[in-house]
Amino acid sequence: MTQSAQPKSSPENPWPVARLNSTVKKWIERLGWLWVEGQLTQINVKPTWKMSYLTLRDTQEQISVQLTAETSLLRSLATPLKDGDRVVVLGKPSFYAGRGSFSMYITDIRHVGEGELLARIEKLRQQLAAEGLFDASRKQPLPYLPNTVGLITGKGSAAERDVMSVAQSRWPAVKFRVINTAVQGANATPEVIEALRTLDADEAVDVIIIARGGGSVEDLLPFSEETLQRAVAAARTPVVSAIGHEPDNPVLDNVADLRAATPTDAAKRVVPDAAQEFLFVDEARARMNAALRGWVERERSTITALRSRPVLANPMTSLNQRRDEVQRAVALIRRDVRYLLREESAKVSALRSQVSALGPSATLARGYAVVQVLPRDGSGPEVVTTIEQSPPGSQLRIRVADGSITAAAMSHSPAD
């Protein structure tokens, strides 16, 4: 009967509970027999019981289903079941109309083999590698000296003691924020993811360590679940994987920013050794002192070499040389000036002699005279240069070296 063929219920025509449960039972039983995989989280079995009851949990989600099986089926298994086992069951979904409860009746139950688990882990590893979650470019560097270390591990576990004791012995001031979770079984993956998100949101936490001791492939299976890998890849805080021992290799080792071989190794990788750091400081200080002393000695030798040079041994030498050059130059200038003065003085004397020899007084002293005519109109005397200027009867002034003579022109005759 299809859904459209089902009679509709209404406030006037409601379904009774029996009809509801019987209808749901028919729909569920139509699923038939199914193979289902999950982890056992609760096993209730007693030899005197005909039926046993188990809880099968999803490997990644907080979802579970109740299983019902004959006790003889469980007792016939070669390996007894225990909490945390990963199994595959064959069963038929059942709905008990009397109680309105759902469960799955199983007739076969098988452990998931280690080889199959390893194959699934390897397939997931290849898938995540193809997506780039293993790339070195996305790995975050660890802080040199973290303020607070976040630690996700089992409560009271050896891994917790190893990480904290080793870290505190290396750096006594280191602080921890520890969140204890399940580290195996169906609850491990969701609890670790929740703790990771809590620590990642804490601004005081600088690095997160996920630690667990060694175990079988099935015990370490929660640390290879895909949901945990994606949560680690999305974290802003650097994550260190410290799962199991050196041979153990869950997928978390590839996704985390750093893989530590053991929890002890994680503590050594995350926290520096104070004693070693002090030793490094002492060595660095010794190297700096040696370098400084060497530099001082080199500079001192350089200064000594410079001071031994003549120019610095007697700085006045250069000045004395320049002083001598100036004095020689001054002497040459003075000599040249004196020479020029003598030459020019001689020239002036010669010119003075020439001027004196050619001057009127000298000419008059040699017997020459200057004749001037005194015009009758009373104007100034004129030097006689032609006979026309002094007709007979003209008054003349004859100037000689020691005075002048007044005379009158008696006659004149032209030159021969």
Buried (B, 14 or more C-beta within 10 A) or exposed (E): EEEEEEEEEEEEEEBEEEEBBEBBBEEBEEEEEEEBEBBBBBBEBEEEEEEBBBBBBBBBEEEBBBBBBBBEBBEEEEEEBEBBBBBBBBBBBBBEBEEEEBBBBBEEBEBBEEEEBEEEBEEBBEEBBEEEBBEEEEBBEBEEEBEBBBBBBBEEBBBBEBBBEBBBBBBEEBBBBBBBBBBBBBBBBBBBBBBBEBBBEEEEBBBBBBBBBBBEBBBBBBBBBBBBBBBBBEBEBBBBBBBBEEEBBBBBBBBBBBBBBBBBBBBBBBBBBBEEBEEEEEEEEEEEEEEEEEEEEEEEEEEEEEEEEEEEEEEEEEEEEEEEEEEEEEEEEEEEEEEEEEEEEEEEEEEEEEEEEEEEEBBBEEEEEBBBBBEEEEEEBEEBEEEEBBEEEBBBBBBEBEEBEEEEBEEBEEEE
